[in-house]
Amino acid sequence: LHLQLSSEKDDQLLLQQESLMLSEIASLLSLCGGQFSSQQEVRVNSPFWILNIPSEEMARGLMKRTVCAKSIFELWGHGRSAGELYASLKNYPMDKMLPYLQPDSTYKIHIHTFNKTLTQAQKIKKIDALEFLPFNGKVNLKNPEHIFWILEDYGTDPNNVPEEPCDLYFGRWIADGQRELIESYSVKKRHFIGNTSMDACLSFIMANHGRVKPNDIVYDPFVGTGGLLISSAHFGAYVCGTDIDYNTIHGLGKASRKNQKWRGPDENIRANLRQYGLEKYYLDALVSDSSRPIWRKGTLFDAIITDPPYGIREATRRTGSQKESVKSSERSTENHIIISSSYHLSDIFFDLLKFAAEYLVMGGRLVYWLPIYRPEYTEEIIPRHPCLKLISNCEQMLSSHTSRRLITMEKVKEFKDQDQNSYLLDGQYMPYKGHNSFREKYFSGVTKRIAKEEKENQK
């Protein structure tokens, strides 16, 4: 499996990238009927992983979905040096090679190097060194039946590239991943965007973590401009969402793009899906408060995929009334004005988990982003629910002191009334309250950085 890594990123970012990739591949393998076992050879800071996948059909199914993996190959040989690679190839069973080396077949050989560029003469020399393999077919560079690849890994440090590769692989190409979706669904080209529209790559990763499949019903309780609905609809799921912001749901108000004052008629969620030919999968988006579910009781959704507001670019709000501050004994039945009130982050996440536990089908997944103040982060602050099992927890850096974690959970137990507020009985509930001050901690770092820069400028 050839993954898309950049050799210019530092180790910490590479590890974060690999964590997202690993979770996506594991989720897609389980969707295709396989599983990611401890026998899989995942190499830290390497763009090449060796996976044990039961069938070529499953491998193709994986590559039809992944945006993290670039290509997948049937591995014929691997070594730490050219000599080891050739010895490995000579030991590969001939009966597995021969179907692709027949005289009436056509083929070509590619060379891919990570973190190094080879001259054409060097590439030809490496290809000629494989003449001991029984290639009986004809070379066809334009439209071959079979494509073989030599893959060479020169490490991840662009300032210290070794003369010889640290790992070499040879294999038969099977399929490419879906990297082109990142460009074709880019938010730069999208009709309707907002301050927090999700990056296309992350949207597809979230849909894959949620194991979204055709005819699923996928829900986003903080739908915004519908970016997360698009990736799920691309995979054939019917999508819907809610949001507390009336203008966002109806595509009204000021535009989010520069040099454009008001939103146009094609700037709404439905138009976004129409732009990609996905309107038939759009159920609807409703103005609703996620803290006050509007749905009938029962399991409704196959996946809940969302990005709750953190209070940075978008306010954390819920509906309330001027009368809610009055004691219940003093309340009257007369009409009152609905207003928005603050919605603590800890309450947002617990309401979300409670909703998922109640409305997800068994085996359905909840995928969401959790903002984290890194100096205080521990595993214990990840919100839990007795009906939901934590599947993966991947970090994405926001700043030196803050990040967000992509949390994937799966429903493993039927929801009962006693699970309604079970987290309140948990002694670990208090640490979760730290999420409420995320905004203050986020901006405290910004304030400190600005003060530091001003101090340095005065010198």
C-alpha distance (Angstrom), angle and dihedral (degrees) to the residues before:
residue distance angle dihedral
L1 . . .
H2 3.80 . .
L3 3.80 112.4 .
Q4 3.78 129.6 -161.5
L5 3.82 106.7 -110.6
S6 3.77 130.2 154.8
S7 3.80 116.7 -133.4
E8 3.80 90.2 -152.7
K9 3.81 96.9 67.0
D10 3.79 123.4 95.7
D11 3.80 122.1 -108.6
Q12 3.80 94.7 -100.5
L13 3.81 93.4 54.3
L14 3.80 91.0 44.9
L15 3.80 89.9 53.7
Q16 3.81 90.1 49.9
Q17 3.81 89.8 49.2
E18 3.78 91.1 50.0
S19 3.80 91.9 48.8
L20 3.83 90.4 55.9
M21 3.81 91.0 45.0
L22 3.78 93.8 47.6
S23 3.82 92.4 51.0
E24 3.81 92.0 46.5
I25 3.81 93.2 50.0
A26 3.82 91.5 45.9
S27 3.82 91.7 50.5
L28 3.81 92.9 47.8
L29 3.80 92.7 47.5
S30 3.80 89.7 54.0
L31 3.83 89.2 47.5
C32 3.82 89.5 53.3
G33 3.81 91.9 49.7
G34 3.80 99.3 -97.3
Q35 3.77 133.7 98.2
F36 3.77 138.1 -133.3
S37 3.80 104.1 -117.9
S38 3.79 130.8 -171.0
Q39 3.83 87.4 -106.7
Q40 3.81 91.3 72.8
E41 3.80 110.7 109.1
V42 3.80 106.3 -131.7
R43 3.79 111.6 175.8
V44 3.78 117.5 -152.0
N45 3.82 113.1 -122.6
S46 3.80 92.3 3.3
P47 3.81 128.2 118.7
F48 3.82 90.4 -146.6
W49 3.79 124.6 75.7
I50 3.80 126.9 179.1
L51 3.81 109.9 -139.8
N52 3.78 128.6 -176.3
I53 3.83 102.7 -137.3
P54 3.84 116.7 175.6
S55 3.81 97.8 -137.6
E56 3.79 143.8 11.9
E57 3.82 88.2 -122.8
M58 3.81 90.1 59.7
A59 3.81 90.3 47.3
R60 3.81 90.5 53.4
G61 3.81 90.4 47.8
L62 3.79 89.6 53.1
M63 3.81 92.4 50.9
K64 3.81 92.7 49.4
R65 3.80 87.2 66.6
T66 3.79 112.1 28.5
V67 3.80 122.4 98.4
C68 3.82 92.3 178.4
A69 3.80 99.9 59.4
K70 3.79 119.0 67.8
S71 3.81 101.2 -165.7
I72 3.78 142.4 -11.4
F73 3.80 127.0 -143.1
E74 3.77 139.3 -173.9
L75 3.81 100.2 -115.2
W76 3.81 113.4 -129.4
G77 3.79 99.2 166.4
H78 3.81 143.2 3.5
G79 3.79 134.9 -178.5
R80 3.79 145.9 155.2
S81 3.81 89.7 -122.6
A82 3.80 137.6 21.7
G83 3.82 89.9 -99.4
E84 3.81 91.9 53.2
L85 3.80 90.8 48.0
Y86 3.80 93.0 51.8
A87 3.83 91.6 47.2
S88 3.79 89.8 49.8
L89 3.82 91.1 50.8
K90 3.81 91.7 50.5
N91 3.80 89.2 54.5
Y92 3.81 94.0 50.4
P93 3.84 110.0 109.6
M94 3.80 110.2 -94.0
D95 3.81 92.7 -145.6
K96 3.83 89.0 63.0
M97 3.81 92.0 50.3
L98 3.81 101.5 44.7
P99 3.85 99.3 70.5
Y100 3.82 88.0 64.9
L101 3.83 97.6 41.5
Q102 3.82 100.9 56.2
P103 3.84 119.9 141.1
D104 3.82 92.2 -117.7
S105 3.83 92.7 53.5
T106 3.81 131.4 90.1
Y107 3.79 127.5 -140.4
K108 3.78 147.2 165.4
I109 3.81 135.3 -161.4
H110 3.81 124.0 -133.4
I111 3.80 127.8 -165.6
H112 3.79 121.3 -148.6
T113 3.79 121.8 -176.0
F114 3.78 124.0 -170.3
N115 3.83 115.5 -145.3
K116 3.81 94.6 -1.2
T117 3.82 138.4 72.3
L118 3.81 120.6 -140.9
T119 3.78 127.8 -157.9
Q120 3.79 118.9 -118.2
A121 3.81 89.8 -109.3
Q122 3.81 90.7 54.8
K123 3.81 90.8 49.8
I124 3.82 92.7 50.4
K125 3.79 90.5 49.5
K126 3.82 91.4 53.8
I127 3.82 91.6 47.8
D128 3.82 92.2 48.8
A129 3.81 89.2 53.0
L130 3.82 88.1 67.6
E131 3.82 93.4 63.8
F132 3.82 89.6 113.0
L133 3.83 88.0 73.7
P134 3.85 111.8 93.0
F135 3.82 98.4 -114.7
N136 3.82 101.4 168.8
G137 3.81 97.9 164.2
K138 3.78 129.5 85.8
V139 3.78 125.1 -91.8
N140 3.80 112.7 -112.0
L141 3.80 114.9 176.1
K142 3.82 96.7 -177.7
N143 3.80 106.5 45.9
P144 3.82 112.4 3.2
E145 3.81 124.2 171.8
H146 3.79 92.4 -138.0
I147 3.80 129.4 31.2
F148 3.79 123.0 -162.3
W149 3.79 126.4 -166.1
I150 3.78 135.8 -155.0
L151 3.82 107.3 -155.3
E152 3.79 120.8 -165.6
D153 3.80 126.0 -172.1
Y154 3.82 117.1 -155.4
G155 3.82 96.4 176.6
T156 3.80 129.7 -103.1
D157 3.82 102.2 -83.3
P158 3.83 109.6 97.4
N159 3.82 89.9 -170.9
N160 3.79 94.1 55.7
V161 3.81 108.8 40.0
P162 3.84 113.0 169.3
E163 3.78 121.8 -132.3
E164 3.79 92.4 -123.7
P165 3.82 126.6 38.0
C166 3.80 119.0 -101.8
D167 3.83 91.1 -141.7
L168 3.80 133.7 20.8
Y169 3.81 128.5 -168.3
F170 3.80 134.9 -175.8
G171 3.78 123.0 -167.0
R172 3.78 150.4 140.2
W173 3.79 115.0 -92.7
I174 3.80 113.6 -119.1
A175 3.81 107.7 170.8
D176 3.80 146.1 -27.5
G177 3.79 125.8 -120.9
Q178 3.80 128.2 -120.3
R179 3.81 100.4 -92.8
E180 3.81 90.7 134.3
L181 3.83 89.3 68.8
I182 3.82 89.0 72.3
E183 3.79 90.9 63.5
S184 3.80 99.0 36.3
Y185 3.83 91.9 50.5
S186 3.82 95.6 39.1
V187 3.81 113.9 147.9
K188 3.82 87.8 -133.4
K189 3.81 88.3 73.9
R190 3.80 97.4 37.3
H191 3.81 120.8 115.0
F192 3.81 97.3 -138.9
I193 3.81 123.1 35.6
G194 3.79 136.8 153.4
N195 3.79 139.4 -163.8
T196 3.79 92.3 -79.1
S197 3.83 104.3 31.7
M198 3.79 107.2 153.3
D199 3.80 120.1 -110.6
A200 3.83 110.3 -105.8
C201 3.81 94.3 -122.7
L202 3.82 93.0 52.9
S203 3.81 90.8 44.9
F204 3.79 91.1 58.2
I205 3.80 91.9 43.6
M206 3.82 89.1 53.7
A207 3.82 91.6 49.7
N208 3.81 89.2 50.4
H209 3.82 91.9 48.1
G210 3.81 86.3 52.3
R211 3.84 90.5 51.0
V212 3.79 89.9 -130.0
K213 3.81 111.5 -171.5
P214 3.83 137.8 174.9
N215 3.83 115.7 -60.8
D216 3.82 93.8 13.7
I217 3.79 118.2 135.5
V218 3.81 109.8 -128.4
Y219 3.80 123.6 -169.3
D220 3.81 132.5 -164.1
P221 3.84 113.2 -167.8
F222 3.84 91.4 -169.0
V223 3.78 95.3 41.3
G224 3.84 99.9 161.6
T225 3.81 108.0 167.6
G226 3.82 92.4 -11.1
G227 3.81 99.9 -108.7
L228 3.80 92.7 143.5
L229 3.80 91.6 49.1
I230 3.81 90.5 58.8
S231 3.81 96.0 59.7
S232 3.82 91.9 47.4
A233 3.82 91.8 47.4
H234 3.81 89.3 50.9
F235 3.80 87.5 62.2
G236 3.81 91.3 51.8
A237 3.82 101.3 -97.1
Y238 3.80 124.7 138.3
V239 3.80 108.5 -120.5
C240 3.78 138.4 -156.7
G241 3.79 138.4 160.1
T242 3.76 149.0 176.5
D243 3.78 134.9 -139.3
I244 3.79 135.0 178.7
D245 3.82 92.2 -134.2
Y246 3.82 110.1 91.6
N247 3.82 93.8 -167.4
T248 3.80 93.1 52.9
I249 3.79 94.3 49.3
H250 3.82 92.2 48.3
G251 3.82 96.4 38.2
L252 3.80 93.7 -118.5
G253 3.79 134.1 139.9
K254 3.78 132.7 34.1
A255 3.78 120.9 -6.6
S256 3.79 120.5 -111.9
R257 3.81 93.9 -142.8
K258 3.78 122.7 92.7
N259 3.84 117.5 -101.5
Q260 3.79 91.8 16.0
K261 3.80 118.5 104.1
W262 3.81 105.2 -172.4
R263 3.77 134.9 25.0
G264 3.79 116.3 -101.9
P265 3.83 127.7 -131.8
D266 3.83 91.8 -94.4
E267 3.81 93.9 53.1
N268 3.78 103.2 99.5
I269 3.80 138.0 92.8
R270 3.81 95.5 -95.4
A271 3.81 91.0 51.3
N272 3.82 89.9 52.1
L273 3.80 91.0 57.6
R274 3.82 91.1 41.9
Q275 3.82 88.6 54.8
Y276 3.82 89.4 63.9
G277 3.82 96.7 38.4
L278 3.80 91.6 -105.9
E279 3.81 101.6 114.2
K280 3.82 92.4 112.5
Y281 3.82 88.4 67.2
Y282 3.81 94.0 53.4
L283 3.81 112.5 103.6
D284 3.81 99.7 174.6
A285 3.79 146.6 -76.4
L286 3.79 120.3 -122.5
V287 3.78 134.8 -162.0
S288 3.79 101.9 -116.6
D289 3.79 143.1 138.1
S290 3.82 112.3 -114.5
S291 3.81 90.3 -148.2
R292 3.82 89.3 62.4
P293 3.84 107.5 47.2
I294 3.80 115.1 -147.9
W295 3.80 96.7 -165.2
R296 3.78 128.2 109.2
K297 3.80 115.8 -110.1
G298 3.79 116.6 -85.8
T299 3.79 142.0 66.8
L300 3.79 106.9 -56.3
F301 3.80 109.5 154.9
D302 3.80 135.2 60.9
A303 3.81 91.7 -161.8
I304 3.79 138.4 8.0
I305 3.79 111.6 -154.7
T306 3.78 118.8 176.5
D307 3.79 149.8 144.0
P308 3.83 108.3 -142.1
P309 3.84 118.5 -151.8
Y310 3.82 115.0 -94.4
G311 3.81 96.5 -161.0
I312 3.84 92.4 -108.9
R313 3.81 107.4 95.0
E314 3.80 95.5 -0.3
A315 3.81 125.5 40.7
T316 3.80 120.6 -118.1
R317 3.81 102.2 -125.9
R318 3.76 140.5 160.2
T319 3.77 133.3 179.2
G320 3.78 120.0 -89.3
S321 3.74 139.0 147.9
Q322 3.74 139.2 -124.7
K323 3.79 87.3 -112.4
E324 3.82 95.4 59.3
S325 3.79 90.1 83.8
V326 3.79 90.0 57.8
K327 3.78 118.2 89.5
S328 3.77 114.0 -100.5
S329 3.80 91.5 -116.4
E330 3.79 89.7 60.5
R331 3.82 96.3 47.3
S332 3.79 118.9 115.8
T333 3.78 131.2 -159.8
E334 3.79 94.7 -120.5
N335 3.80 119.5 119.1
H336 3.76 117.4 -86.4
I337 3.78 135.5 -170.5
I338 3.80 117.7 -99.7
I339 3.79 111.2 -129.6
S340 3.80 133.1 174.3
S341 3.77 120.8 -108.5
S342 3.80 133.7 -173.6
Y343 3.78 117.0 -75.6
H344 3.80 113.0 -155.1
L345 3.79 115.5 -133.1
S346 3.80 92.0 -126.2
D347 3.82 89.1 55.0
I348 3.81 91.5 47.7
F349 3.80 91.9 56.2
F350 3.78 96.2 42.8
D351 3.79 91.8 48.0
L352 3.81 87.8 49.3
L353 3.83 93.7 50.7
K354 3.80 91.9 44.9
F355 3.81 90.4 49.8
A356 3.82 91.9 48.2
A357 3.81 91.8 48.7
E358 3.79 90.7 52.9
Y359 3.82 102.9 38.5
L360 3.82 105.4 31.9
V361 3.80 119.4 95.2
M362 3.81 115.6 -118.2
G363 3.80 107.4 -77.8
G364 3.81 90.5 18.8
R365 3.79 117.9 135.8
L366 3.79 136.9 -128.4
V367 3.83 114.5 -154.0
Y368 3.81 119.6 -177.3
W369 3.81 143.9 145.7
L370 3.81 119.5 -109.2
P371 3.86 117.4 -163.1
I372 3.80 114.3 -134.9
Y373 3.81 136.3 -165.3
R374 3.81 96.8 -141.7
P375 3.86 100.6 -149.5
E376 3.82 89.1 59.2
Y377 3.80 99.3 37.7
T378 3.82 120.9 127.7
E379 3.80 130.5 154.2
E380 3.82 88.6 -108.3
I381 3.80 93.6 71.6
I382 3.82 92.6 64.2
P383 3.84 104.7 107.5
R384 3.81 113.5 -116.1
H385 3.78 137.6 -164.5
P386 3.83 128.1 -168.7
C387 3.82 91.3 -126.7
L388 3.82 94.7 51.4
K389 3.79 129.5 70.0
L390 3.82 120.0 -153.4
I391 3.82 108.1 -121.2
S392 3.81 102.8 173.4
N393 3.80 141.5 -6.0
C394 3.83 116.2 -163.0
E395 3.80 127.7 177.3
Q396 3.80 129.8 -137.0
M397 3.81 117.3 -174.8
L398 3.81 118.5 -125.2
S399 3.80 98.0 173.0
S400 3.80 139.2 -23.2
H401 3.80 90.9 -76.1
T402 3.81 104.4 25.6
S403 3.77 135.7 55.4
R404 3.75 139.8 157.4
R405 3.76 126.5 -125.3
L406 3.78 125.0 -143.5
I407 3.79 104.0 -134.4
T408 3.81 120.5 -162.8
M409 3.80 119.3 -170.9
E410 3.80 132.0 175.3
K411 3.80 128.0 -150.2
V412 3.81 108.0 -117.7
K413 3.82 102.5 160.1
E414 3.78 134.4 47.4
F415 3.80 114.2 -106.3
K416 3.80 116.8 -112.7
D417 3.80 131.7 -178.2
Q418 3.82 92.0 -103.6
D419 3.83 88.4 61.2
Q420 3.81 90.4 60.7
N421 3.81 96.3 96.9
S422 3.80 100.9 4.3
Y423 3.79 92.6 131.3
L424 3.82 90.0 64.7
L425 3.80 88.8 65.6
D426 3.77 92.1 52.4
G427 3.79 115.0 103.4
Q428 3.81 88.7 -144.3
Y429 3.79 92.9 64.2
M430 3.80 95.0 94.9
P431 3.84 95.9 64.9
Y432 3.82 88.7 57.6
K433 3.81 89.1 64.0
G434 3.81 87.0 75.3
H435 3.81 88.1 79.8
N436 3.80 88.9 70.0
S437 3.81 92.3 70.9
F438 3.81 94.8 47.4
R439 3.80 92.2 110.5
E440 3.82 92.7 52.9
K441 3.81 91.9 46.4
Y442 3.80 91.7 46.6
F443 3.80 93.5 53.0
S444 3.80 93.6 39.6
G445 3.80 87.1 66.0
V446 3.81 91.3 47.8
T447 3.83 90.6 49.4
K448 3.81 91.8 49.6
R449 3.80 91.8 48.9
I450 3.82 92.7 50.0
A451 3.83 90.7 48.4
K452 3.79 90.4 49.5
E453 3.82 92.3 49.8
E454 3.82 91.6 48.5
K455 3.80 90.3 50.0
E456 3.80 91.5 50.9
N457 3.82 91.5 48.0
Q458 3.80 90.9 54.4
K459 3.80 92.4 57.2
